[in-house]
Amino acid sequence: LSVLITACSKATTPQQLPSETVNITLNTDPRTPVVGNNELIFDIQDANGQPLLGAKVEISADHTDMSGMIMSGLATEQENGKYAITADFSMSGTWKITVTVQKDNLDFKKDFQMTIP
């Protein structure tokens, strides 16, 4: 299952917890991101290295050179701590991908930089 990121923005500032609270890695399909549809796959583990299950994972993407090019949406839980969302990148360049993970008392945010050739 994938969800298309829609162009909307929500201004929230989650509490930033220590980086060792959650470990997040980002992979894409295709492996090298392209202009157009890309699946963003986030592997999320807790401080003990166990998959984080049942979390709310919100993703936003912001083109760093073009003001107003912001997309956001909820990633869909796959299995074993993996969450995925389909993003339609409308142009090449550098995008800031922000991941917000919420579960129980956890409210964690991490940024990634992604370059689309």
N, C-alpha and C positions, 0 to 999 in steps of 0.2 A: 504494500500500500504506500502511496505517495500522496502528498498534499502540495498543491501549487501555492507558492508564496504570492500573496496579493500585495498590491501597492498601498500600504497604509502604515501609519506610525503610531506608536503608543509610548508616551513619555513616562517611564518608570525608572526608579533608581533602586535596584535591589541591594541589599546589604552584601558587601564583598567579604566572603569568608576566606580564611587562609587557603593558599593554592593547593595544599595537600589534602583538603577536604574532598575534592572531586578531581578526577583525572579525565580529561576530554581529548579525544583525538578526532580529527576530521579527515575523511576520505571522500573522493568524488567519483562519480561514474558519468561520463568517461573519466579516466584517470587524470588526464590533462583537461581542465575545464575549458569550455568553449562558449562562444556567444550563442545564446539559445538555452534550451533545457539541459540542466545538469541535476543529477541526484546528489544531494549532500548527505553523507552518512556519518553520524556522530557515534562514537563508541565511548560510553560514559561509565566510569567505575568509581566506587566509593574509596575512602581512604585505605581500606584493606585490600584493594584490588579486585573487589567483587563487582559484578555487573549491577548497575543502579536500575532497578526495575520500578515501574509504576510512577515515573516522574512526569511532570509537565515540562516540556522542553520547547521554549520559544526561540525562534531564529529570526534575526533581522540582518539584512544586507544593505550596505550603504556604499555607493560609488564614491571613492575618496576625492575624485576630481570634478564631479558633477553634482552640485547642490540639488537636493530634492529627489534624487534617484534612490529612494528607500523602498525596500520590500520587507514584509514580515509575515510570519505565520507560525503555526504549531507543527512541530515534527511528530510523526507517527511512530509509536513504539513498535519495533520489529521483534527482536528476540535477543536474549543475552546482553542486555544493556545497550543495544543499538537502536538508534532513532534516525529516521530518514525524512527528508522533505525534498520536493522538486522545486528548483529555483530557475526562473527564466531570466538569465542575464542578458539585457538588451544591448550591451556594448562591451567592448574590450576595455582593459585597464585594471586598476587595482580596486578591489572591493574589500570593505571591512565587514566580516561576518561576526555577529555577536550572538552568543549562545547563553540563554538564561535557563537555569535548571532549578525547578522548585519541587520539593517533596517534604512533607511534614514541616520541620523547622529549618530545612535547608533552603537557602535562596542564594544561588551561586551564579556568577557571570564570568564569561571568558570571551576574549576577542581573538579572531584569526584574521590574517591578511591573505587574500587570494588574488592572484594575477591571472587575468584571462587574456591570452594573446590575441 
